[in-house]
Amino acid sequence: MHHLLEPLVSVVSGEPLASSLVIARGMKAKHKSVIQLIRQHAVILRQFGPLAFEMRVVRRPQGGGSRAEHAMLNEQQAALLISMMRNSDEVVAFKVRLIREFYRMRGALNLRSQNLYQQLQALVAEEVSTQVRASFGARLMLERKRAIPEFRRRRELLESELQPSLQLH
């Protein structure tokens, strides 16, 4: 039951991706055939982004496991790949679930990125207000000087979290 734990779509470095193994299972196809199809159409698939291949240990139901090559596909690559595969009612249902999951995941990432951007804007506003207050006297100036490292730390943290989500757009 190990494969039930793997999500339809995983976020890797801020990008929603689906593994060839998840696609093979959902399409009721042999994983080896899916990898062959990906290799056969690699030139077309690369037009939608780099193709990431990795080696993973695949567990067998009877125990043990073997190393197998996996491909990680972005939304366009996965949609293109599944459009090349044969349909049955079950397969069409999987295609719908996969496309919905990519859409849901992208929405969640956009929301997170908007939230981080709003936090960053609030922090900048807070920083500006301390600059204004600091101009009112030496004691406030000292207060501002003490606050600067904390502003820098919080700003760097927010910017670093925002960075991967900005690369999605």
Chimera marker file (.cmm) of the C-alpha trace (Angstrom):
<marker_set name="trace">
<marker id="1" x="0.000" y="0.000" z="0.000" r="1" g="1" b="0" radius="0.5"/>
<marker id="2" x="3.091" y="2.222" z="-0.179" r="1" g="1" b="0" radius="0.5"/>
<marker id="3" x="2.001" y="3.861" z="-3.451" r="1" g="1" b="0" radius="0.5"/>
<marker id="4" x="-1.197" y="5.233" z="-1.913" r="1" g="1" b="0" radius="0.5"/>
<marker id="5" x="0.949" y="7.596" z="0.171" r="1" g="1" b="0" radius="0.5"/>
<marker id="6" x="2.422" y="9.342" z="-2.882" r="1" g="1" b="0" radius="0.5"/>
<marker id="7" x="0.339" y="12.399" z="-3.799" r="1" g="1" b="0" radius="0.5"/>
<marker id="8" x="-0.908" y="12.939" z="-7.363" r="1" g="1" b="0" radius="0.5"/>
<marker id="9" x="1.056" y="16.201" z="-7.514" r="1" g="1" b="0" radius="0.5"/>
<marker id="10" x="4.058" y="17.160" z="-5.346" r="1" g="1" b="0" radius="0.5"/>
<marker id="11" x="5.616" y="20.593" z="-4.957" r="1" g="1" b="0" radius="0.5"/>
<marker id="12" x="9.346" y="20.446" z="-5.716" r="1" g="1" b="0" radius="0.5"/>
<marker id="13" x="11.349" y="23.702" z="-5.396" r="1" g="1" b="0" radius="0.5"/>
<marker id="14" x="8.128" y="25.712" z="-5.563" r="1" g="1" b="0" radius="0.5"/>
<marker id="15" x="6.811" y="23.936" z="-8.678" r="1" g="1" b="0" radius="0.5"/>
<marker id="16" x="3.936" y="21.432" z="-8.827" r="1" g="1" b="0" radius="0.5"/>
<marker id="17" x="5.188" y="18.180" z="-10.448" r="1" g="1" b="0" radius="0.5"/>
<marker id="18" x="3.748" y="14.702" z="-11.081" r="1" g="1" b="0" radius="0.5"/>
<marker id="19" x="5.926" y="11.589" z="-11.134" r="1" g="1" b="0" radius="0.5"/>
<marker id="20" x="5.847" y="9.152" z="-14.053" r="1" g="1" b="0" radius="0.5"/>
<marker id="21" x="5.044" y="6.382" z="-11.558" r="1" g="1" b="0" radius="0.5"/>
<marker id="22" x="1.886" y="8.167" z="-10.319" r="1" g="1" b="0" radius="0.5"/>
<marker id="23" x="0.870" y="8.753" z="-13.952" r="1" g="1" b="0" radius="0.5"/>
<marker id="24" x="1.537" y="5.084" z="-14.888" r="1" g="1" b="0" radius="0.5"/>
<marker id="25" x="-0.570" y="3.836" z="-11.947" r="1" g="1" b="0" radius="0.5"/>
<marker id="26" x="-3.411" y="6.247" z="-12.699" r="1" g="1" b="0" radius="0.5"/>
<marker id="27" x="-3.361" y="5.389" z="-16.407" r="1" g="1" b="0" radius="0.5"/>
<marker id="28" x="-3.280" y="1.619" z="-15.669" r="1" g="1" b="0" radius="0.5"/>
<marker id="29" x="-0.068" y="1.410" z="-17.717" r="1" g="1" b="0" radius="0.5"/>
<marker id="30" x="3.325" y="-0.203" z="-17.139" r="1" g="1" b="0" radius="0.5"/>
<marker id="31" x="5.772" y="2.344" z="-15.739" r="1" g="1" b="0" radius="0.5"/>
<marker id="32" x="8.391" y="1.174" z="-18.239" r="1" g="1" b="0" radius="0.5"/>
<marker id="33" x="6.009" y="2.057" z="-21.115" r="1" g="1" b="0" radius="0.5"/>
<marker id="34" x="5.371" y="5.525" z="-19.659" r="1" g="1" b="0" radius="0.5"/>
<marker id="35" x="9.143" y="6.179" z="-19.378" r="1" g="1" b="0" radius="0.5"/>
<marker id="36" x="9.557" y="5.000" z="-23.012" r="1" g="1" b="0" radius="0.5"/>
<marker id="37" x="6.781" y="7.377" z="-24.114" r="1" g="1" b="0" radius="0.5"/>
<marker id="38" x="8.462" y="10.262" z="-22.241" r="1" g="1" b="0" radius="0.5"/>
<marker id="39" x="11.837" y="9.474" z="-23.874" r="1" g="1" b="0" radius="0.5"/>
<marker id="40" x="10.189" y="9.109" z="-27.296" r="1" g="1" b="0" radius="0.5"/>
<marker id="41" x="8.590" y="12.579" z="-26.990" r="1" g="1" b="0" radius="0.5"/>
<marker id="42" x="11.355" y="14.227" z="-24.906" r="1" g="1" b="0" radius="0.5"/>
<marker id="43" x="12.019" y="16.963" z="-27.503" r="1" g="1" b="0" radius="0.5"/>
<marker id="44" x="8.354" y="18.078" z="-27.442" r="1" g="1" b="0" radius="0.5"/>
<marker id="45" x="8.059" y="17.746" z="-23.639" r="1" g="1" b="0" radius="0.5"/>
<marker id="46" x="11.226" y="19.861" z="-23.125" r="1" g="1" b="0" radius="0.5"/>
<marker id="47" x="9.491" y="22.747" z="-24.932" r="1" g="1" b="0" radius="0.5"/>
<marker id="48" x="7.435" y="23.071" z="-21.727" r="1" g="1" b="0" radius="0.5"/>
<marker id="49" x="10.396" y="22.968" z="-19.328" r="1" g="1" b="0" radius="0.5"/>
<marker id="50" x="13.343" y="20.765" z="-18.378" r="1" g="1" b="0" radius="0.5"/>
<marker id="51" x="12.690" y="17.047" z="-17.974" r="1" g="1" b="0" radius="0.5"/>
<marker id="52" x="13.879" y="15.788" z="-14.601" r="1" g="1" b="0" radius="0.5"/>
<marker id="53" x="14.824" y="12.100" z="-14.404" r="1" g="1" b="0" radius="0.5"/>
<marker id="54" x="15.822" y="10.496" z="-11.099" r="1" g="1" b="0" radius="0.5"/>
<marker id="55" x="16.528" y="7.032" z="-9.745" r="1" g="1" b="0" radius="0.5"/>
<marker id="56" x="14.233" y="5.787" z="-6.955" r="1" g="1" b="0" radius="0.5"/>
<marker id="57" x="13.775" y="2.524" z="-5.102" r="1" g="1" b="0" radius="0.5"/>
<marker id="58" x="10.379" y="1.057" z="-5.980" r="1" g="1" b="0" radius="0.5"/>
<marker id="59" x="8.928" y="-1.266" z="-3.327" r="1" g="1" b="0" radius="0.5"/>
<marker id="60" x="7.374" y="-4.513" z="-4.497" r="1" g="1" b="0" radius="0.5"/>
<marker id="61" x="4.150" y="-5.805" z="-2.864" r="1" g="1" b="0" radius="0.5"/>
<marker id="62" x="5.919" y="-9.094" z="-2.011" r="1" g="1" b="0" radius="0.5"/>
<marker id="63" x="8.686" y="-7.127" z="-0.231" r="1" g="1" b="0" radius="0.5"/>
<marker id="64" x="12.050" y="-5.770" z="-1.275" r="1" g="1" b="0" radius="0.5"/>
<marker id="65" x="12.513" y="-3.240" z="-4.008" r="1" g="1" b="0" radius="0.5"/>
<marker id="66" x="14.436" y="-2.327" z="-7.116" r="1" g="1" b="0" radius="0.5"/>
<marker id="67" x="15.910" y="0.902" z="-8.443" r="1" g="1" b="0" radius="0.5"/>
<marker id="68" x="13.884" y="2.413" z="-11.258" r="1" g="1" b="0" radius="0.5"/>
<marker id="69" x="14.128" y="5.583" z="-13.263" r="1" g="1" b="0" radius="0.5"/>
<marker id="70" x="11.364" y="8.161" z="-12.679" r="1" g="1" b="0" radius="0.5"/>
<marker id="71" x="10.535" y="11.348" z="-14.533" r="1" g="1" b="0" radius="0.5"/>
<marker id="72" x="9.068" y="14.386" z="-12.805" r="1" g="1" b="0" radius="0.5"/>
<marker id="73" x="6.714" y="16.338" z="-15.099" r="1" g="1" b="0" radius="0.5"/>
<marker id="74" x="5.261" y="19.823" z="-14.770" r="1" g="1" b="0" radius="0.5"/>
<marker id="75" x="1.595" y="20.545" z="-15.493" r="1" g="1" b="0" radius="0.5"/>
<marker id="76" x="1.943" y="21.091" z="-19.260" r="1" g="1" b="0" radius="0.5"/>
<marker id="77" x="4.239" y="18.073" z="-19.697" r="1" g="1" b="0" radius="0.5"/>
<marker id="78" x="1.889" y="15.803" z="-17.712" r="1" g="1" b="0" radius="0.5"/>
<marker id="79" x="-1.180" y="17.054" z="-19.632" r="1" g="1" b="0" radius="0.5"/>
<marker id="80" x="0.580" y="16.466" z="-22.967" r="1" g="1" b="0" radius="0.5"/>
<marker id="81" x="1.782" y="13.008" z="-21.931" r="1" g="1" b="0" radius="0.5"/>
<marker id="82" x="-1.644" y="11.805" z="-20.739" r="1" g="1" b="0" radius="0.5"/>
<marker id="83" x="-3.264" y="13.184" z="-23.903" r="1" g="1" b="0" radius="0.5"/>
<marker id="84" x="-1.053" y="10.738" z="-25.889" r="1" g="1" b="0" radius="0.5"/>
<marker id="85" x="-2.270" y="7.721" z="-23.904" r="1" g="1" b="0" radius="0.5"/>
<marker id="86" x="-5.316" y="5.544" z="-24.590" r="1" g="1" b="0" radius="0.5"/>
<marker id="87" x="-8.605" y="6.363" z="-22.883" r="1" g="1" b="0" radius="0.5"/>
<marker id="88" x="-11.005" y="4.193" z="-20.924" r="1" g="1" b="0" radius="0.5"/>
<marker id="89" x="-13.622" y="5.523" z="-18.470" r="1" g="1" b="0" radius="0.5"/>
<marker id="90" x="-11.226" y="4.874" z="-15.575" r="1" g="1" b="0" radius="0.5"/>
<marker id="91" x="-8.337" y="6.595" z="-17.382" r="1" g="1" b="0" radius="0.5"/>
<marker id="92" x="-10.454" y="9.646" z="-18.243" r="1" g="1" b="0" radius="0.5"/>
<marker id="93" x="-11.452" y="9.883" z="-14.551" r="1" g="1" b="0" radius="0.5"/>
<marker id="94" x="-7.743" y="9.820" z="-13.587" r="1" g="1" b="0" radius="0.5"/>
<marker id="95" x="-6.899" y="12.504" z="-16.185" r="1" g="1" b="0" radius="0.5"/>
<marker id="96" x="-9.604" y="14.753" z="-14.676" r="1" g="1" b="0" radius="0.5"/>
<marker id="97" x="-8.250" y="14.151" z="-11.127" r="1" g="1" b="0" radius="0.5"/>
<marker id="98" x="-4.647" y="14.880" z="-12.184" r="1" g="1" b="0" radius="0.5"/>
<marker id="99" x="-5.503" y="18.117" z="-14.031" r="1" g="1" b="0" radius="0.5"/>
<marker id="100" x="-7.718" y="19.261" z="-11.094" r="1" g="1" b="0" radius="0.5"/>
<marker id="101" x="-4.895" y="18.546" z="-8.626" r="1" g="1" b="0" radius="0.5"/>
<marker id="102" x="-2.386" y="20.598" z="-10.657" r="1" g="1" b="0" radius="0.5"/>
<marker id="103" x="-4.896" y="23.451" z="-10.771" r="1" g="1" b="0" radius="0.5"/>
<marker id="104" x="-5.585" y="23.205" z="-7.011" r="1" g="1" b="0" radius="0.5"/>
<marker id="105" x="-1.854" y="23.080" z="-6.199" r="1" g="1" b="0" radius="0.5"/>
<marker id="106" x="-1.111" y="26.124" z="-8.364" r="1" g="1" b="0" radius="0.5"/>
<marker id="107" x="-3.936" y="28.022" z="-6.629" r="1" g="1" b="0" radius="0.5"/>
<marker id="108" x="-2.521" y="27.135" z="-3.205" r="1" g="1" b="0" radius="0.5"/>
<marker id="109" x="0.984" y="28.263" z="-4.236" r="1" g="1" b="0" radius="0.5"/>
<marker id="110" x="-0.368" y="31.555" z="-5.660" r="1" g="1" b="0" radius="0.5"/>
<marker id="111" x="-2.283" y="32.197" z="-2.437" r="1" g="1" b="0" radius="0.5"/>
<marker id="112" x="0.870" y="31.530" z="-0.354" r="1" g="1" b="0" radius="0.5"/>
<marker id="113" x="2.886" y="33.842" z="-2.570" r="1" g="1" b="0" radius="0.5"/>
<marker id="114" x="0.247" y="36.628" z="-2.316" r="1" g="1" b="0" radius="0.5"/>
<marker id="115" x="0.188" y="36.208" z="1.466" r="1" g="1" b="0" radius="0.5"/>
<marker id="116" x="4.008" y="36.491" z="1.657" r="1" g="1" b="0" radius="0.5"/>
<marker id="117" x="3.901" y="39.583" z="-0.580" r="1" g="1" b="0" radius="0.5"/>
<marker id="118" x="1.273" y="41.199" z="1.691" r="1" g="1" b="0" radius="0.5"/>
<marker id="119" x="3.426" y="40.418" z="4.756" r="1" g="1" b="0" radius="0.5"/>
<marker id="120" x="6.423" y="41.996" z="3.024" r="1" g="1" b="0" radius="0.5"/>
<marker id="121" x="4.396" y="45.132" z="2.145" r="1" g="1" b="0" radius="0.5"/>
<marker id="122" x="3.202" y="45.414" z="5.780" r="1" g="1" b="0" radius="0.5"/>
<marker id="123" x="6.775" y="45.077" z="7.021" r="1" g="1" b="0" radius="0.5"/>
<marker id="124" x="7.980" y="47.829" z="4.641" r="1" g="1" b="0" radius="0.5"/>
<marker id="125" x="5.152" y="50.096" z="5.868" r="1" g="1" b="0" radius="0.5"/>
<marker id="126" x="6.076" y="49.370" z="9.498" r="1" g="1" b="0" radius="0.5"/>
<marker id="127" x="9.727" y="50.170" z="8.742" r="1" g="1" b="0" radius="0.5"/>
<marker id="128" x="8.796" y="53.474" z="7.062" r="1" g="1" b="0" radius="0.5"/>
<marker id="129" x="6.660" y="54.465" z="10.055" r="1" g="1" b="0" radius="0.5"/>
<marker id="130" x="9.636" y="53.915" z="12.409" r="1" g="1" b="0" radius="0.5"/>
<marker id="131" x="11.756" y="56.144" z="10.127" r="1" g="1" b="0" radius="0.5"/>
<marker id="132" x="9.132" y="58.880" z="10.442" r="1" g="1" b="0" radius="0.5"/>
<marker id="133" x="8.977" y="58.455" z="14.236" r="1" g="1" b="0" radius="0.5"/>
<marker id="134" x="12.790" y="58.426" z="14.431" r="1" g="1" b="0" radius="0.5"/>
<marker id="135" x="12.956" y="61.881" z="12.926" r="1" g="1" b="0" radius="0.5"/>
<marker id="136" x="11.182" y="63.149" z="16.079" r="1" g="1" b="0" radius="0.5"/>
<marker id="137" x="14.094" y="62.747" z="18.434" r="1" g="1" b="0" radius="0.5"/>
<marker id="138" x="17.229" y="61.057" z="19.628" r="1" g="1" b="0" radius="0.5"/>
<marker id="139" x="15.482" y="58.576" z="21.924" r="1" g="1" b="0" radius="0.5"/>
<marker id="140" x="13.323" y="57.390" z="19.025" r="1" g="1" b="0" radius="0.5"/>
<marker id="141" x="16.449" y="57.296" z="16.830" r="1" g="1" b="0" radius="0.5"/>
<marker id="142" x="18.044" y="54.887" z="19.298" r="1" g="1" b="0" radius="0.5"/>
<marker id="143" x="14.837" y="52.805" z="19.303" r="1" g="1" b="0" radius="0.5"/>
<marker id="144" x="14.967" y="52.641" z="15.499" r="1" g="1" b="0" radius="0.5"/>
<marker id="145" x="18.633" y="51.601" z="15.493" r="1" g="1" b="0" radius="0.5"/>
<marker id="146" x="17.741" y="48.698" z="17.788" r="1" g="1" b="0" radius="0.5"/>
<marker id="147" x="14.850" y="47.681" z="15.499" r="1" g="1" b="0" radius="0.5"/>
<marker id="148" x="16.888" y="47.667" z="12.231" r="1" g="1" b="0" radius="0.5"/>
<marker id="149" x="18.527" y="44.201" z="12.602" r="1" g="1" b="0" radius="0.5"/>
<marker id="150" x="15.128" y="42.652" z="13.388" r="1" g="1" b="0" radius="0.5"/>
<marker id="151" x="13.558" y="44.352" z="10.320" r="1" g="1" b="0" radius="0.5"/>
<marker id="152" x="16.424" y="43.090" z="8.156" r="1" g="1" b="0" radius="0.5"/>
<marker id="153" x="16.074" y="39.557" z="9.528" r="1" g="1" b="0" radius="0.5"/>
<marker id="154" x="12.281" y="39.473" z="8.997" r="1" g="1" b="0" radius="0.5"/>
<marker id="155" x="12.554" y="41.048" z="5.534" r="1" g="1" b="0" radius="0.5"/>
<marker id="156" x="15.265" y="38.588" z="4.404" r="1" g="1" b="0" radius="0.5"/>
<marker id="157" x="13.170" y="35.685" z="5.688" r="1" g="1" b="0" radius="0.5"/>
<marker id="158" x="10.049" y="36.848" z="3.833" r="1" g="1" b="0" radius="0.5"/>
<marker id="159" x="12.006" y="37.598" z="0.648" r="1" g="1" b="0" radius="0.5"/>
<marker id="160" x="13.661" y="34.162" z="0.723" r="1" g="1" b="0" radius="0.5"/>
<marker id="161" x="10.257" y="32.488" z="1.148" r="1" g="1" b="0" radius="0.5"/>
<marker id="162" x="8.777" y="34.615" z="-1.632" r="1" g="1" b="0" radius="0.5"/>
<marker id="163" x="11.619" y="33.915" z="-4.072" r="1" g="1" b="0" radius="0.5"/>
<marker id="164" x="10.632" y="30.335" z="-5.140" r="1" g="1" b="0" radius="0.5"/>
<marker id="165" x="6.992" y="31.362" z="-5.655" r="1" g="1" b="0" radius="0.5"/>
<marker id="166" x="8.012" y="34.300" z="-7.854" r="1" g="1" b="0" radius="0.5"/>
<marker id="167" x="9.786" y="31.909" z="-10.228" r="1" g="1" b="0" radius="0.5"/>
<marker id="168" x="6.433" y="30.215" z="-10.961" r="1" g="1" b="0" radius="0.5"/>
<marker id="169" x="5.103" y="33.252" z="-12.831" r="1" g="1" b="0" radius="0.5"/>
<link id1="1" id2="2" r="1" g="1" b="0" radius="0.2"/>
<link id1="2" id2="3" r="1" g="1" b="0" radius="0.2"/>
<link id1="3" id2="4" r="1" g="1" b="0" radius="0.2"/>
<link id1="4" id2="5" r="1" g="1" b="0" radius="0.2"/>
<link id1="5" id2="6" r="1" g="1" b="0" radius="0.2"/>
<link id1="6" id2="7" r="1" g="1" b="0" radius="0.2"/>
<link id1="7" id2="8" r="1" g="1" b="0" radius="0.2"/>
<link id1="8" id2="9" r="1" g="1" b="0" radius="0.2"/>
<link id1="9" id2="10" r="1" g="1" b="0" radius="0.2"/>
<link id1="10" id2="11" r="1" g="1" b="0" radius="0.2"/>
<link id1="11" id2="12" r="1" g="1" b="0" radius="0.2"/>
<link id1="12" id2="13" r="1" g="1" b="0" radius="0.2"/>
<link id1="13" id2="14" r="1" g="1" b="0" radius="0.2"/>
<link id1="14" id2="15" r="1" g="1" b="0" radius="0.2"/>
<link id1="15" id2="16" r="1" g="1" b="0" radius="0.2"/>
<link id1="16" id2="17" r="1" g="1" b="0" radius="0.2"/>
<link id1="17" id2="18" r="1" g="1" b="0" radius="0.2"/>
<link id1="18" id2="19" r="1" g="1" b="0" radius="0.2"/>
<link id1="19" id2="20" r="1" g="1" b="0" radius="0.2"/>
<link id1="20" id2="21" r="1" g="1" b="0" radius="0.2"/>
<link id1="21" id2="22" r="1" g="1" b="0" radius="0.2"/>
<link id1="22" id2="23" r="1" g="1" b="0" radius="0.2"/>
<link id1="23" id2="24" r="1" g="1" b="0" radius="0.2"/>
<link id1="24" id2="25" r="1" g="1" b="0" radius="0.2"/>
<link id1="25" id2="26" r="1" g="1" b="0" radius="0.2"/>
<link id1="26" id2="27" r="1" g="1" b="0" radius="0.2"/>
<link id1="27" id2="28" r="1" g="1" b="0" radius="0.2"/>
<link id1="28" id2="29" r="1" g="1" b="0" radius="0.2"/>
<link id1="29" id2="30" r="1" g="1" b="0" radius="0.2"/>
<link id1="30" id2="31" r="1" g="1" b="0" radius="0.2"/>
<link id1="31" id2="32" r="1" g="1" b="0" radius="0.2"/>
<link id1="32" id2="33" r="1" g="1" b="0" radius="0.2"/>
<link id1="33" id2="34" r="1" g="1" b="0" radius="0.2"/>
<link id1="34" id2="35" r="1" g="1" b="0" radius="0.2"/>
<link id1="35" id2="36" r="1" g="1" b="0" radius="0.2"/>
<link id1="36" id2="37" r="1" g="1" b="0" radius="0.2"/>
<link id1="37" id2="38" r="1" g="1" b="0" radius="0.2"/>
<link id1="38" id2="39" r="1" g="1" b="0" radius="0.2"/>
<link id1="39" id2="40" r="1" g="1" b="0" radius="0.2"/>
<link id1="40" id2="41" r="1" g="1" b="0" radius="0.2"/>
<link id1="41" id2="42" r="1" g="1" b="0" radius="0.2"/>
<link id1="42" id2="43" r="1" g="1" b="0" radius="0.2"/>
<link id1="43" id2="44" r="1" g="1" b="0" radius="0.2"/>
<link id1="44" id2="45" r="1" g="1" b="0" radius="0.2"/>
<link id1="45" id2="46" r="1" g="1" b="0" radius="0.2"/>
<link id1="46" id2="47" r="1" g="1" b="0" radius="0.2"/>
<link id1="47" id2="48" r="1" g="1" b="0" radius="0.2"/>
<link id1="48" id2="49" r="1" g="1" b="0" radius="0.2"/>
<link id1="49" id2="50" r="1" g="1" b="0" radius="0.2"/>
<link id1="50" id2="51" r="1" g="1" b="0" radius="0.2"/>
<link id1="51" id2="52" r="1" g="1" b="0" radius="0.2"/>
<link id1="52" id2="53" r="1" g="1" b="0" radius="0.2"/>
<link id1="53" id2="54" r="1" g="1" b="0" radius="0.2"/>
<link id1="54" id2="55" r="1" g="1" b="0" radius="0.2"/>
<link id1="55" id2="56" r="1" g="1" b="0" radius="0.2"/>
<link id1="56" id2="57" r="1" g="1" b="0" radius="0.2"/>
<link id1="57" id2="58" r="1" g="1" b="0" radius="0.2"/>
<link id1="58" id2="59" r="1" g="1" b="0" radius="0.2"/>
<link id1="59" id2="60" r="1" g="1" b="0" radius="0.2"/>
<link id1="60" id2="61" r="1" g="1" b="0" radius="0.2"/>
<link id1="61" id2="62" r="1" g="1" b="0" radius="0.2"/>
<link id1="62" id2="63" r="1" g="1" b="0" radius="0.2"/>
<link id1="63" id2="64" r="1" g="1" b="0" radius="0.2"/>
<link id1="64" id2="65" r="1" g="1" b="0" radius="0.2"/>
<link id1="65" id2="66" r="1" g="1" b="0" radius="0.2"/>
<link id1="66" id2="67" r="1" g="1" b="0" radius="0.2"/>
<link id1="67" id2="68" r="1" g="1" b="0" radius="0.2"/>
<link id1="68" id2="69" r="1" g="1" b="0" radius="0.2"/>
<link id1="69" id2="70" r="1" g="1" b="0" radius="0.2"/>
<link id1="70" id2="71" r="1" g="1" b="0" radius="0.2"/>
<link id1="71" id2="72" r="1" g="1" b="0" radius="0.2"/>
<link id1="72" id2="73" r="1" g="1" b="0" radius="0.2"/>
<link id1="73" id2="74" r="1" g="1" b="0" radius="0.2"/>
<link id1="74" id2="75" r="1" g="1" b="0" radius="0.2"/>
<link id1="75" id2="76" r="1" g="1" b="0" radius="0.2"/>
<link id1="76" id2="77" r="1" g="1" b="0" radius="0.2"/>
<link id1="77" id2="78" r="1" g="1" b="0" radius="0.2"/>
<link id1="78" id2="79" r="1" g="1" b="0" radius="0.2"/>
<link id1="79" id2="80" r="1" g="1" b="0" radius="0.2"/>
<link id1="80" id2="81" r="1" g="1" b="0" radius="0.2"/>
<link id1="81" id2="82" r="1" g="1" b="0" radius="0.2"/>
<link id1="82" id2="83" r="1" g="1" b="0" radius="0.2"/>
<link id1="83" id2="84" r="1" g="1" b="0" radius="0.2"/>
<link id1="84" id2="85" r="1" g="1" b="0" radius="0.2"/>
<link id1="85" id2="86" r="1" g="1" b="0" radius="0.2"/>
<link id1="86" id2="87" r="1" g="1" b="0" radius="0.2"/>
<link id1="87" id2="88" r="1" g="1" b="0" radius="0.2"/>
<link id1="88" id2="89" r="1" g="1" b="0" radius="0.2"/>
<link id1="89" id2="90" r="1" g="1" b="0" radius="0.2"/>
<link id1="90" id2="91" r="1" g="1" b="0" radius="0.2"/>
<link id1="91" id2="92" r="1" g="1" b="0" radius="0.2"/>
<link id1="92" id2="93" r="1" g="1" b="0" radius="0.2"/>
<link id1="93" id2="94" r="1" g="1" b="0" radius="0.2"/>
<link id1="94" id2="95" r="1" g="1" b="0" radius="0.2"/>
<link id1="95" id2="96" r="1" g="1" b="0" radius="0.2"/>
<link id1="96" id2="97" r="1" g="1" b="0" radius="0.2"/>
<link id1="97" id2="98" r="1" g="1" b="0" radius="0.2"/>
<link id1="98" id2="99" r="1" g="1" b="0" radius="0.2"/>
<link id1="99" id2="100" r="1" g="1" b="0" radius="0.2"/>
<link id1="100" id2="101" r="1" g="1" b="0" radius="0.2"/>
<link id1="101" id2="102" r="1" g="1" b="0" radius="0.2"/>
<link id1="102" id2="103" r="1" g="1" b="0" radius="0.2"/>
<link id1="103" id2="104" r="1" g="1" b="0" radius="0.2"/>
<link id1="104" id2="105" r="1" g="1" b="0" radius="0.2"/>
<link id1="105" id2="106" r="1" g="1" b="0" radius="0.2"/>
<link id1="106" id2="107" r="1" g="1" b="0" radius="0.2"/>
<link id1="107" id2="108" r="1" g="1" b="0" radius="0.2"/>
<link id1="108" id2="109" r="1" g="1" b="0" radius="0.2"/>
<link id1="109" id2="110" r="1" g="1" b="0" radius="0.2"/>
<link id1="110" id2="111" r="1" g="1" b="0" radius="0.2"/>
<link id1="111" id2="112" r="1" g="1" b="0" radius="0.2"/>
<link id1="112" id2="113" r="1" g="1" b="0" radius="0.2"/>
<link id1="113" id2="114" r="1" g="1" b="0" radius="0.2"/>
<link id1="114" id2="115" r="1" g="1" b="0" radius="0.2"/>
<link id1="115" id2="116" r="1" g="1" b="0" radius="0.2"/>
<link id1="116" id2="117" r="1" g="1" b="0" radius="0.2"/>
<link id1="117" id2="118" r="1" g="1" b="0" radius="0.2"/>
<link id1="118" id2="119" r="1" g="1" b="0" radius="0.2"/>
<link id1="119" id2="120" r="1" g="1" b="0" radius="0.2"/>
<link id1="120" id2="121" r="1" g="1" b="0" radius="0.2"/>
<link id1="121" id2="122" r="1" g="1" b="0" radius="0.2"/>
<link id1="122" id2="123" r="1" g="1" b="0" radius="0.2"/>
<link id1="123" id2="124" r="1" g="1" b="0" radius="0.2"/>
<link id1="124" id2="125" r="1" g="1" b="0" radius="0.2"/>
<link id1="125" id2="126" r="1" g="1" b="0" radius="0.2"/>
<link id1="126" id2="127" r="1" g="1" b="0" radius="0.2"/>
<link id1="127" id2="128" r="1" g="1" b="0" radius="0.2"/>
<link id1="128" id2="129" r="1" g="1" b="0" radius="0.2"/>
<link id1="129" id2="130" r="1" g="1" b="0" radius="0.2"/>
<link id1="130" id2="131" r="1" g="1" b="0" radius="0.2"/>
<link id1="131" id2="132" r="1" g="1" b="0" radius="0.2"/>
<link id1="132" id2="133" r="1" g="1" b="0" radius="0.2"/>
<link id1="133" id2="134" r="1" g="1" b="0" radius="0.2"/>
<link id1="134" id2="135" r="1" g="1" b="0" radius="0.2"/>
<link id1="135" id2="136" r="1" g="1" b="0" radius="0.2"/>
<link id1="136" id2="137" r="1" g="1" b="0" radius="0.2"/>
<link id1="137" id2="138" r="1" g="1" b="0" radius="0.2"/>
<link id1="138" id2="139" r="1" g="1" b="0" radius="0.2"/>
<link id1="139" id2="140" r="1" g="1" b="0" radius="0.2"/>
<link id1="140" id2="141" r="1" g="1" b="0" radius="0.2"/>
<link id1="141" id2="142" r="1" g="1" b="0" radius="0.2"/>
<link id1="142" id2="143" r="1" g="1" b="0" radius="0.2"/>
<link id1="143" id2="144" r="1" g="1" b="0" radius="0.2"/>
<link id1="144" id2="145" r="1" g="1" b="0" radius="0.2"/>
<link id1="145" id2="146" r="1" g="1" b="0" radius="0.2"/>
<link id1="146" id2="147" r="1" g="1" b="0" radius="0.2"/>
<link id1="147" id2="148" r="1" g="1" b="0" radius="0.2"/>
<link id1="148" id2="149" r="1" g="1" b="0" radius="0.2"/>
<link id1="149" id2="150" r="1" g="1" b="0" radius="0.2"/>
<link id1="150" id2="151" r="1" g="1" b="0" radius="0.2"/>
<link id1="151" id2="152" r="1" g="1" b="0" radius="0.2"/>
<link id1="152" id2="153" r="1" g="1" b="0" radius="0.2"/>
<link id1="153" id2="154" r="1" g="1" b="0" radius="0.2"/>
<link id1="154" id2="155" r="1" g="1" b="0" radius="0.2"/>
<link id1="155" id2="156" r="1" g="1" b="0" radius="0.2"/>
<link id1="156" id2="157" r="1" g="1" b="0" radius="0.2"/>
<link id1="157" id2="158" r="1" g="1" b="0" radius="0.2"/>
<link id1="158" id2="159" r="1" g="1" b="0" radius="0.2"/>
<link id1="159" id2="160" r="1" g="1" b="0" radius="0.2"/>
<link id1="160" id2="161" r="1" g="1" b="0" radius="0.2"/>
<link id1="161" id2="162" r="1" g="1" b="0" radius="0.2"/>
<link id1="162" id2="163" r="1" g="1" b="0" radius="0.2"/>
<link id1="163" id2="164" r="1" g="1" b="0" radius="0.2"/>
<link id1="164" id2="165" r="1" g="1" b="0" radius="0.2"/>
<link id1="165" id2="166" r="1" g="1" b="0" radius="0.2"/>
<link id1="166" id2="167" r="1" g="1" b="0" radius="0.2"/>
<link id1="167" id2="168" r="1" g="1" b="0" radius="0.2"/>
<link id1="168" id2="169" r="1" g="1" b="0" radius="0.2"/>
</marker_set>
